[in-house]
Amino acid sequence: MTLCDQCVDHSEDGIRCFICGEELESLGAGHDITPFWRRLDKAFKYPMNRETMLLIVIASVVSSFGALIGGISGFVLGLIVTAATTKFSFMCLQHTADGKLECPEAKESLSGGLKIVLHFIAIFIFISLMIYGVSQSLGETASVIAILFWTISLPAIFVSYARNESIIDAINPIEIIKLVSALGGSYFLLLLFLSIMAASVGTLNHILSDFYFFSTVLQSIVSYYYLVVIFHLMGYLIFQKQKKLGFVSRFDDDDALFSRPESQRESAKLNVLAKAGKFDELEATFRDLVKSNPDDLFLSQKMMDFFEAAKKYDRVDSYFPGYLDLIEKNNRAGQAVILYQKLTHKNPDYQLATAETRFRLANLCLAASKPALAVKLINGIHRDHPDFTDMVAAYETMLAALKEIPGRGMQAEKCEQLLEKLRGKFAS
């Protein structure tokens, strides 16, 4: 049986089942998250924060200016920008793979990027040498296949390097095949998105070819923006396929599950017992929790809703007086009225067991502009509970309710007559 994070017991000694108490194996949050292609709108919003967009714009202007001036100065500027944007892109991939769905701080990209650039220069040199070796030993057809393989493997190379920061792993064909196999069809869908993004940059270049510097800056902005998005998508894909890749990770906000208050933990346990059909255990758990948390209105409401749904009318009767105390204390009379409506809807003949409870609820119904319910609660109470001490007050409530219901004049007159008799009886 597979359970979501909300339906398990996160305790200090592990993740356990609420029902049997056995320790569970975590599948990680990637087991049931939305596939990346269904959240592309969020992916394209990922870089949309002031710090990231500022980095993209500055990098675009500086790299374009470096290309314009050329020479050693232009090369140095281009290298600095490449190092910063590459470092930031890999940070986005790693953060997302770890379950962090917010962009990392851009200032973190200002150091360490040159090492990544040099590593990738080495990676592309190794790949070029391998392709050359294949061409020399196996011929031109084999070299074309090799070029196609490494072109398709480019995102896998980025992912592998981001995960292990190892040049050897990044260019190991066996590791790449294993990674692509684990990612499955999602990997090739990612390639398709990458191709579409690259084509859009090429189209932009063709449209703005007459405006060199402006075109270069705009293309750079779009390219760096896409770079962040695609690395975020690669990280999300790794997060989604974490089980197949042999690690377990969670979103940042999932940490709250491990430190949730006891009340939330108990609420989760109640939900699991209800879903599993363990109604006897559910009732016992409700009783224990309400006894230890007598002022918890939400808990009492859930318990009463359970009794109502299960048609356990004797339980409703036994807990209703305490429930009314809590309702009145919290000024939430409407909840008791709604509960009584549900009870009478399922069983029109149902009536609360005690006269005092009926009288108290009738007053709440009348105050909540539900006079028909008030009448139903009081009607016949003199026969059901002839010794009820507040009989006169109860029928005064019924009379007030009848006067609020159109077309009940005759019943109101009869109620007044009965009320006079009751006044005489209880006065003596």
N, C-alpha and C positions, 0 to 999 in steps of 0.2 A: 504494500500500500504506500502511495506517495502522498505526503502532506506538505502544505505550504508553510512558510515561516510563521505565519500567524497562528497556526494550529498545533504548534509543538511547544514543549516546555523547555525554555532556555534557562537552565540552572547552572550553578557553579561547577557541578560535576558532569556537565555535558548536555547534549540535546536529547530529551527523552519524550516518549509518547505519553500523553495525558491518560490514556486508557490503561495500557499495560505496564507503563513505567520503564520499558526497555529503552536502552540507548539507541539513537537513530544515527544513520549515516547522512551527513549533509551533502546535498547535491549542488549547493551553491545557488546564488540568485540567478545564474545564467540558465537554469533549467526551464524556467517558465517566463522569461522576459520577452518583450515584444521584439520580433526580428528587426534587424537594422533597416531593411527596406520599407518597413511600415512606420518608421519614425524619421524619415528623411527631412521632414519639415523642421524637426527639433535639431537634427544634425546641421542643417544650414543656418540655424540660429545660434549654434554652439560658439562661433567666434564673435557673436554680436555683443561684445561688451567694450567699454571704452578703452581699457588697457590693451586688449588684443588688437582691436582695430587701429589703435595708435601705432602699435608695433608694425602692423601690416603696411600702413601708409608711409611711415618713416622708412621702413625697409625698401619699399617700392621707389620712393623718391631718391634715396641714397644710391641704390643699385642702378637706377636709370641715369643718375648724374655720373656715376662711375663709368658706365658704358659710353656716355657722351664724351667725357674728357680722355678716356683711354689711358695708355701708358701704365707705369708702375702704380701711380696714385689710383687710377681707375681699378686696377687689379686688386689692390689692397682693400679698397672700399667694397668691391664685389665679394671678396673673400670674407670680410667681416659680416656682411649682410647674410651671405650663405651660411656661415657658421651659426649666427643667431637664429635664423629662421629654421634651419635644420634641427638645431637643439630644441627649439620650441615645439616643432612638429612631433619629434620623438617623445617629448614630455607629454604632449596631448595623447599620443597613443598609449603610453605607459599608464598615465593617470586614468584613462577610460578603461583600460584592461583591468585596473585595480578597483573599478566600481566608482570612480570619481567623475561625475557628469558635468562638472564645471571646469572651465579653462584654468590651467595653472597660471600662476603669476608670470607675466611676461618678463619681469626683471630677472627671473631665474635663468632665462635663455642667454644672458650676457656673458656667461662663463661656461667653458667646457664644450662649446660647439665645434671648435676647431678640431678636437680629437675625433669627433664623429665624422667630420668632413674628410679627414685624413684616412680614417678607417674605410670610408666608402670609396675613396680614390683607390685604396688598396684592393677593395672588393671588386671594383670594376676592372682593375688591371688583371686580377686573377681570372675573372670571367673571360676577358679578352684573350688571355693566354690559353685558356681551356678551349675556346672556340677555334683559335688558331691551330692548336694541337689536333683537334678533331678534323679540321680542314686538311691539314698536312697528312694525317694518317688514314683518314676514312673518306676523304673526297668532299666535293662541293655540296652534294645533297645532304650529307651528314652535318656539314657546318650550318646549312640553312635550318635544319631541324634543331641544332644546338642553339642557334640564335633565337628561334621561336620559343624554345623551352625557357631560356633565360629571360626573354621578354615577358612571357606569361608569369614567370616566377618572381618578377620584380617586387610586387607587394609582399609576397612570402618572404623575400630577402629582408625587407624592412621590418616585418613582424618578427622574424627570427632574431634579427640583430637587436631589436628593442627588448625582446624577452631575455636574451642571454648576454647581449653586448659582446658577442664573440664573432670574429671574422670567420673562423673555421666553420662554426655552425651555420652562419649566414650563407656560405657558398657550398655547403654539403648537399649534393643533389638528393641523397637519400632522405635527409632531414626535411628538405623542401617538399619532396613527394609526400612524406608522412604528414606534414603540416597541411598541404593542399587537400589531401585525402580526408583529414579530420574536419576541415572547414566545409568540404563538400561543395554543393552547388552555389552556396552563398559566396564562395570565393570568386567564382566566375561572374556572378552578378555584380560583385564589387569591381571586377575588371571592366565590366560594361559601363558602370558609372564613371570610372576613371577615364575611359575612352571618350565618353560624352563630354566630360569636363575639359579634357585636352582639346577636343574638337572645337569647343566653344571659344577657347582662347585663340585658336588659329583663325576662327571666323572673325573675332574682334580685331585681330592683327590685319586681316584683309580689308576690313571696313575702314580702319583708321590709318592706313598705310601712308597717307599724305601728311599726317601730323606726327612727325617722328617722336619728339620727346613726350608729348601728351599721350600718344599711343603707347609708348614704352611704359610710362608710369601706370596708365590704366591697365595694361596687360599684366604688369607686375602685381598690382593690387588684386586683380582677379585670380592670378596664379597663386599668390601666397594665401589668399582666402580659401581657394580650393584645396591647397596643400594642407591647411589646418583641418578642413572638413574631412578630407579623405583619410588623414591619419587618425582622426577621431573615429571615423567609421571602421577603420581597421582595428582600433582598440576595442570598439564595441563588439565587433565580430569575434575577437578573441575572448572577450568577456562572456559572450553568448555561448561559445563553444568550449567553455572552460573545462567541463567534465571530460570531454574527449581529449583535451590537451593535458589532462592530469593535474589540474589545480582547482582550488575552490576559492572564490572571491565573492564579495557582496558589495552592494551599493552603499555609499556613505550613510544614508539615512536608515539602512537596515540595522545599524548598530543600536538603535533605540530598542529593538526587539530583545536585546540581551540585557538591557537595564530598565525594562518597563516596570512600572509600579506593580505591587502585588495585586491590586484591584484589576488591572488590565490582564494580568496573567490568569487570574481566576475567571475573568470574563471569557477569555479564550478557551479555558478548560470547559466551561459550560457549553460554549458553542460546539466544541468537538463532541462532547457527550450527546448533545442533541442530534447532531448530524449522524452519529454512529447508532442512534436508536437506543442508547443506554439510559432509559427513562428512570429506572429505579435508582441508579447511581446519580443521575442528574438531580432527582428530587432530594436525595440525601445530601448532595453537595450544596444545593440551594438552602436547605434547612441549616446546615452548619455555617454557611457564609452569612445568612441573615441573622443568625444568633450572635455571631461574632462581629457583625457590622450592622447594628440595629438602626443606625441613622443614615444608611446608604439607600436613598430613594431609588436610584437607578437599578440597584440590585433587587430591591423589593418589587419594583415594577416588572423586571424580567421574570421573577419568580411567579408573580400573579398572572402574567401573560402566558407562561408555560402551563400553569394550572388550568387557565381558561381554554387554551388550545387542546390540552389533553382531556378536557371535560372532567377534571378532578374537582367536582363541586364541593365535596366535603373539605378539601384542602383550602379552597377559596374561602369557605365560611370560617374556618379556624384562623386564617391569617388576616381576614378583612379588617377586624377592629384595629389591630396594630398598624396595618397598612393605611387606614384612615387617619390614625394619629400622625403618621409620617407625612401624609398628603397635606393635612391641615397645617402642620408645622412649616412646610415648605411652600404654602400657598399655591399648590398645584391641584386644586380640586378637579380640574378638567380631566386629569388622568383617571381618577376614580369613576367619573361619569362615563368616560369612553369604555372603560373596562366593563362596567355594568351593561352598557349598550351591547357589547360583544356577547356577553353571557346570555342576555335575553334574546338576542338575534339567533343564536344557535339553539337555545332551548326556551321557547316562549313561556313555558310553565315554571321556569326556574325562579326561585325567590331566596333571598338571603335568610340565614337560619335564625338570627336573633332580631328582636324588635328594636333594640337600641341601635344596631348597625343599620337597619332599614331606615330608621328615623334620621340618623345622622346623614346618611347618603341622600335621603330625600331632600333635606335642606340644601345640600350641595348641588343637587340637580336643579332645584328651584332657583338658586343663585346663578346657576350657569345657563338659565333660560331654557331648561328642559323640563317644563311642567308635566308633560305626559309621563316621564320617567318617575317623577316625584309621586304622581298619583298611583302609578303601578306599585311603588314601594310601600305606600301607606295603606292602600286599599286592602281590607280584610284583616288588618293587623289586630283589630279588636276581637276577632274570632280566633286567630292563630296564637295570640298572646294576651289573653284577657286580663292578666295581672300587671301589664306593663304600666309603670308609674307615670310615664310621660304621654299617656294615651291622648289626653286633651290637646296637648301641644302638637302631637303628631297629626291629628285631624284638622287642627287649625292650619298646619302646613298644607295638607291635602286640599282644604277649602281654598286657600290662596292660589294653589296651583290650578284648580278647576276654573277659577275666575279668569285665569290668563289664557285658557284654551277656548277658542270660539266654538259656539254650539253646545257647550256643556252646562247650560243654565239649569236644566232639570237635575243633573247629577249634583250640581252645586247646592240646589235646594235640599236634596236628600241628605247631602253631607252636613248641611247646617242643622237639619233635624236630628241626625245622629249625634252631632256634636253637642246639642242641647241635652240629650239624654246622657251622654258621657260626662258632661259637666256636673249634672245632677248626681250621677252615680259616684263619681270620684270625689265630689265635694263632701258626700256623706261618709 
